[in-house]
Structures are given as C-alpha cells and as structure tokens.
Amino acid sequence: MSKRKTAGGTPATVALTDAGAEFTLHPYEHDASAQAYGEEAADALGLPYDRIFKTLVTEVEGELVVAVVPVSAKLDLKALAAHRGGKKAMMADAAKVERVTGYVVGGISPLGQRKALPTVVDESALNFETIFFSAGRRGLQIETAPRNLIDVAGATTAPIAR
C-alpha cells in the first residue's frame, strides 16, 4: 500500500486513486467527545446507519483480520471466524491495531493500511450503489461503490453482521 498522501488525502484515498476508482470525500465536524464514531458520521452526514460501514480489526486464530460492517449492526465474531476457517475471533487490542494499520481508532480505514490485512466486508454492502466508510481520519468519510472497496482491499464478502 502506498504511504504517500495527496493534498488533503490519506493513504486510503491514495489507494483508491491509484486503483482508478471513483469516490467522493465527505468531511464533517468531528466531536472530540464522541465515542460512537460511525453513528457520529451518519448523524453528521444525514445518512441511515446501514449505509455507513465501520472498520473493526479482530484477531482470528492469532491473525489480524479487518471486518467491515454497517454501523446499524454488530459484528458476528463467530461468523467471521467461520468465514476465515477459524473457531474463534475477538476484537484486537487498540494499541496494536493503531500500530499495524497506521490509523487511530475512530479513523481506521479498510484501505491504505500500513500492513495489508485480510479483509471481510459484510455482504449487505452489495445492496447499495454506494457506501460510506472512514477515509482514514476522524471527520472524513469516503463514498464509493462497494465493489471498489472490495477490489482495492482484496476483500471477500460474507454475512458477518447481525
């Protein structure tokens, strides 16, 4: 993944640009006291919670795996583990996630991470013409076709949300 940034860009936007994928950036005013980053983005942009996807980093049998699920849902850890051929998944340690991805919690994008991680996108993303997800910093969302996210991330899709 590229580490260079374009003017106002992030590694995630560079990854999409390098892939020739069309996308739109949606900035919003981030509230430093917010703890539910996805809901904050949806509310700020006036979007339904099922159209904005959150990036969660998990550990499946000791391997870091990115899960991308709608803000309106919870990650089904058992379904994720089964999809990855494991028995158990758990949320990864935040400090480790920040170190490995190069992003801060609340601004983790599934694209442009410091180390490319296996990525699973909930299949509900395919129900939309475009979806939104973190552009790599709090207060900035990417809107693009779900196939762009899947292709650029090298992701698979599965029913991992509940």
Secondary structure, DSSP 8 states (H G I E B T S, - for coil): ------TT--HHHHHHHHTT---EEEE----TT-S-HHHHHHHHHT--TTTEEEEEEEEETTEEEEEEEETTS-B-HHHHHHHTT-S-EEE--HHHHHHHHSS-TTS--SSS-SS---EEEEGGGGGSS-EEEEEEETTEEEEE-HHHHHHHHT-EEE--B-
